[in-house]
Amino acid sequence: MHLIDTHAHLYLNHFKYDLEEVVLRAKENGVYKIILPNIDMASVNPLLETSRKEPGFFYPCIGLHPGSVKENYETELDRIFKEAESSEFIAIGEIGIDCYWDISFLNQQIKAFEAQLEFSADKNLPVIIHCRDSFDLIINSLDKFPGKLKGVFHAFTGSIFQAQKIIERGFAIGIGGIVTFKNSGLSDVVREIPLEQLILETDSPYLTPAPCRGRRNESSYLVHIAKKIAEEKNIPLNRVAEITTVNARLLFGLD
């Protein structure tokens, strides 16, 4: 069984002292590739240092997370774009709009998001989208670039109606640990989404799936997410692994 964790922040200090063990456990549980989305310029160097430890296993991305968008976002974006000229990065992300935590810089978030969408379209790179309490705003921005973008809605928690809107625009849906939460309702939605539209993620160290709630999340726990999807769809685990891995490889252009 081969799995791809399409969203993990293993370069953060949460993994400073045991990254090698985390990687080993991931591989032992079938994870053979991990995609590392960026947060802002402060995280670029640790992200690259981590990805260079395991080339062909770690894949770095670059972008400005909406939570890091402040008054100086244009300066930060200039630095991000200059760094992105490197061929090391396989996607632009994580980017998006977040109306849950703080909307003080909502206009700046939208402008930063659309600037990064334009950059990704020019570079023909997929985007990794952070969408929290901002679905309509995200869709409105995406529709300014018809047919020019591809990517994934990371940590999807929406309705089947929203999933259909995502699929109509040619985007994948990233499913993480929330699908295992008892009262999330996401498992009901996942049953209705074609497996060919799904990719798997952990968002480590966050959103730890059951039965590991309360612990730091890590990529080895991806298997619990895959098992839950297999259970909800009443199909073999290996089938979930096979299809979601193909989906991820095609989306991100992985070897």
C-alpha positions, 0 to 999 in steps of 0.5 A, spaced: 500 500 500 502 506 498 499 513 500 501 520 499 500 525 505 499 531 501 499 536 506 504 536 512 508 541 516 513 537 518 518 542 518 515 546 524 518 545 531 513 540 533 518 535 530 525 538 531 527 532 536 524 526 532 523 528 525 527 521 523 522 517 527 516 520 524 519 519 517 520 512 519 513 511 522 510 514 516 514 509 511 512 503 515 505 505 515 505 506 507 506 513 506 511 514 501 511 521 499 509 527 503 508 534 500 510 540 505 506 547 504 509 553 506 506 558 511 510 565 510 517 567 509 519 565 516 518 558 514 521 557 507 528 556 510 526 550 515 521 547 510 527 547 504 532 544 509 527 539 511 525 537 504 532 536 502 533 531 507 529 526 504 529 528 496 523 524 492 520 523 499 519 530 501 516 535 496 516 543 498 511 548 496 511 556 497 506 561 498 503 566 503 498 563 508 492 567 509 493 568 517 500 571 515 497 576 511 498 583 514 499 590 512 506 589 509 503 583 505 505 586 498 513 586 501 512 579 503 509 577 496 515 580 493 519 575 497 515 569 496 515 570 488 522 571 488 523 565 492 518 561 488 522 562 481 526 556 484 524 550 480 524 546 487 517 548 489 511 543 486 505 548 488 503 554 490 501 554 497 498 554 502 494 560 500 487 562 501 482 566 505 480 565 512 474 569 515 474 564 522 480 567 526 481 574 524 478 579 518 482 585 520 486 584 513 480 581 509 481 585 503 489 584 504 487 577 504 483 577 498 488 581 494 494 576 496 490 570 494 488 573 487 496 575 486 498 568 488 492 565 483 495 569 478 502 567 479 500 560 479 496 560 473 502 563 469 507 558 472 502 552 471 503 550 478 497 547 482 495 551 488 493 549 495 487 552 498 486 554 505 478 555 506 475 557 512 468 560 513 470 563 506 467 559 501 464 564 497 469 569 497 474 563 494 470 561 489 469 568 487 476 569 486 477 562 482 472 564 477 476 570 475 481 565 472 477 560 468 480 554 466 487 557 468 488 553 475 488 547 478 489 545 485 486 542 492 481 545 497 485 543 503 482 540 509 475 540 506 469 540 511 464 543 507 457 540 504 456 536 498 453 542 494 460 546 496 464 539 493 460 539 487 462 547 486 469 545 487 469 539 482 466 543 477 472 547 477 476 542 476 479 542 483 481 536 488 478 535 495 483 534 501 480 530 506 484 529 513 483 527 520 476 531 521 473 525 517 474 521 523 471 526 528 464 523 530 460 529 529 463 533 523 458 530 518 464 530 513 463 522 513 456 523 510 459 528 505 465 523 503 460 518 501 457 522 496 464 524 493 467 520 487 474 517 490 477 520 483 476 527 486 479 526 493 486 526 496 489 525 503 492 529 508 494 530 515 495 537 516 500 535 521 501 537 527 494 539 527 487 535 526 489 529 529 484 523 527 481 518 531 483 514 534 489 518 536 486 524 538 490 528 543 496 527 540 501 531 536 498 529 528 504 526 524 504 523 517 503 515 519 496 517 522 494 518 514 492 510 514 487 512 519 484 517 514 484 512 509 481 506 513 475 511 515 474 513 507 474 505 505 469 504 511 464 509 509 465 507 501 465 500 503 471 499 499 477 495 500 483 500 503 488 498 498 483 501 493 482 508 497 490 508 497 491 506 490 486 511 487 488 517 492 495 516 490 494 516 483 490 523 484 495 526 488 501 524 483 497 527 477 495 533 480 502 535 483 506 532 477 510 527 482 514 521 479 
